[in-house]
Amino acid sequence: MIRRGFIGTAATGLLCLVAVGVLGTAGTAAAAPPATPTTPATPTPSPVVPAVAAPGTPPIPVEVNAGAFVLADQATGVVLAERAPHQKLRPASTLKVLTALALLPKLDPAAVHVAVPEDLTDFAKNEPGGSAVGVKPGLSYRVSDLWNGVFLRSGNDAVATLARMAGGVPATVDLMRQTAQRLHADDTTVVNADGYDADGQLSSAYDLALMGRAGLQDPGFRAYCSLQRAQFPSVNGTTYEIDNENRLLGKYQGMIGVKNGYTSLAHHTFVGAATRNGRTLVVSVFDAGTDIYQQTAKLLDWGFAVAPGTTGVDQLTTPDPLPHSTVPNEQLPPPDAAHRKASPDDPNAPSPLPSQAAAAPGKREDGSLVGDVFRTLLYIVLFLVLAVVVLRARVLLLRRRKG
């Protein structure tokens, strides 16, 4: 009985070891590109003040409990509903809408930039835990690739690189401030280029609605913000796919896109727009919980049910003229410099990031699947040897007791 029970235990342990080895190998091989930091499930929203809706319209859905929002007609600027529109709050990554309005016209989307460590120095030093798309020094990126990293994955590393291409972060922040003035976004104070929490960096639902409305009038901005997925350059001329974090894009009827945001202090933020029956609404939502997309959908549904021409409760200010950017060519292959194959003899060849190595299925930065299988088999052999030794010892002990 003892021998049979021990063998059963050993067999169970062996199966568990094999399962752990196989799953561990598969999980490592399928590692995904860089993702934004995991967010807490239930941030605490600010006290909700009453919403104001256009006269003669139904009340705002009770599910919409975000601290502040603005819902407006894109064409006329008429505000159909709002809550605390000018309350100054942390914008998180929705501030990248202003970054894009400032920098898009300055940078040729087809221009190629070879990333250098200096591009990311300030980001790595000043923004621990900041979202990143995976910009790697030594690799080549088109400007359009970097903007895809900003709009789809909210990459602060991509913003840092673009800002340095445009003259540096201080110059970019100054240009963002000038752009905010031209938009008459008077509630906005810019401290950095990407929306990372900083003392004094504030905006409002009204200002972000102004920015979102202006962005939709820029062909380049509109192309980037509506892109559902793109290929991002990686090592050895490869790419990996990045998906848009906007959960309404491709799911909510008529959703155009724009930008989401999150920090632990700002909570969830969102600026978006949707079109139905030739009518476009722009919406900005601040200080919301994890259900921000459901709240946004409820607001848009409510807005589309309001008859066109309805008298609003406010009016988005007409901005001063802004320069526009061009639509990027998303069909271009990775930049030529990224096609250079890395070799062990090439000291300048870029080494892959662990997340970027996943772009080549079945490969790892520190070895191959063959090495993983060998290690797993070695563990099995050692386990079996140990099992035989223990079993033999128990048999000898039983014999001595009987003797």
Helices and strands as residue ranges (DSSP letters): H 2-29, E 52-53, E 68-73, E 78-83, G 92-95, H 96-103, G 104-106, E 112-114, H 117-126, E 140-142, H 143-153, H 156-165, H 169-183, H 205-216, H 219-225, E 229-233, G 235-237, E 239-243, E 255-263, E 267-276, E 279-288, H 292-305, E 314-315, G 336-339, H 354-357, E 363-364, E 367-368, H 369-402
